Amino acid sequence: MTWSTLLDGAGAVCLLLGAFLCLAGAVGLVRFPDTLSRLHAATKPQTLGLILILAGLALTLRTWAAVTTLVLLGATQFFTSPVSAHLVGRAAYRNRRVDADTLEVDELSEALQRSRTYPPS
């Protein structure tokens, strides 16, 4: 067994695991009932799935140009996905699209109440 064969096998495993996680995230988007659950399904497995797919591509391509491009793609996804999910969740909360009974801790209601009581100057 050569290193090339071993890296191709590891790349194939990463590609399959990443595809499975992306599929699980897509199923979660369809099946979960509320906005916050859907955001969880849209960000966590999708981000890990994409990073596994990019790692699998890096293991199979094995060129510096491809690896650096894939690292940049993974870093962009890793840093932008949680921020966008936070902003969508906050907008859904402000528009009353979140079931307040399912929240264990509701810190945003106190902050919104303070901001309505004391208008910014």
C-alpha positions in Angstrom: 0.0 0.0 0.0 1.4 3.4 -1.0 0.9 6.8 0.6 -1.0 7.9 -2.4 -3.5 5.1 -2.0 -3.8 5.7 1.7 -4.4 9.4 1.2 -7.0 8.7 -1.5 -8.8 6.3 0.9 -8.8 8.9 3.7 -10.0 11.5 1.3 -12.9 9.3 0.2 -13.9 8.6 3.8 -13.9 12.4 4.5 -16.0 13.1 1.4 -18.5 10.5 2.4 -18.8 11.7 6.0 -19.1 15.3 4.9 -21.8 14.4 2.4 -23.7 12.5 5.1 -23.5 15.5 7.5 -24.7 17.9 4.8 -27.6 15.5 4.1 -28.4 15.3 7.8 -28.4 19.1 8.0 -30.7 19.4 5.0 -33.1 16.8 6.5 -33.0 18.8 9.8 -34.0 22.0 7.9 -37.1 20.3 6.6 -38.1 18.3 9.7 -37.4 20.7 12.6 -40.4 22.7 13.8 -39.1 26.1 14.8 -36.7 28.7 13.6 -33.9 28.2 16.2 -33.9 24.4 15.7 -33.6 25.0 11.9 -30.8 27.4 12.4 -29.0 24.7 14.4 -29.5 22.2 11.6 -28.4 24.8 9.0 -25.1 25.8 10.7 -23.6 23.0 12.8 -23.7 19.9 10.5 -23.4 22.0 7.4 -20.2 23.6 8.6 -18.6 20.4 9.8 -19.8 18.6 6.6 -18.3 21.3 4.4 -15.0 21.2 6.3 -14.9 17.4 5.9 -15.6 17.7 2.2 -12.8 20.3 1.8 -10.4 18.1 3.8 -11.3 15.1 1.6 -10.6 17.2 -1.5 -7.3 18.4 -0.1 -6.3 14.8 0.6 -7.1 13.7 -2.9 -5.9 16.8 -4.9 -2.6 17.3 -2.9 -1.4 20.5 -4.7 -0.5 23.7 -2.8 -2.8 25.8 -4.9 -5.8 23.6 -4.2 -5.0 23.2 -0.5 -4.6 26.9 0.1 -7.9 27.7 -1.7 -9.7 25.0 0.2 -8.3 26.3 3.5 -9.6 29.8 2.7 -13.0 28.4 1.8 -13.2 26.5 5.1 -12.1 29.5 7.1 -14.7 31.7 5.5 -17.4 29.2 6.2 -16.2 28.6 9.7 -16.3 32.3 10.6 -19.4 33.5 8.7 -21.9 30.7 9.4 -22.2 31.3 13.2 -22.5 35.1 12.7 -25.2 34.8 10.1 -27.1 32.3 12.2 -26.9 34.6 15.2 -28.3 37.5 13.1 -31.1 35.5 11.6 -32.0 34.1 15.1 -32.0 37.6 16.6 -34.3 38.9 13.7 -36.6 36.0 14.2 -36.8 36.7 17.9 -37.5 40.4 17.4 -40.3 39.5 14.9 -41.8 37.1 17.4 -41.1 34.0 15.2 -39.6 32.1 18.2 -41.7 30.1 20.6 -40.8 31.6 24.0 -42.0 28.5 25.9 -39.1 26.4 24.4 -36.4 28.8 25.6 -34.6 27.8 28.7 -32.9 31.1 29.2 -34.1 34.3 27.6 -31.5 37.0 27.9 -32.5 39.0 24.9 -35.9 40.0 26.3 -34.2 41.8 29.2 -31.9 43.7 26.8 -34.8 44.6 24.5 -36.9 45.8 27.5 -34.0 48.0 28.7 -33.6 49.5 25.2 -37.3 50.3 25.0 -37.3 51.9 28.4 -34.2 54.0 27.9 -34.2 55.4 24.3 -30.7 56.1 22.9 -29.6 59.7 22.9 
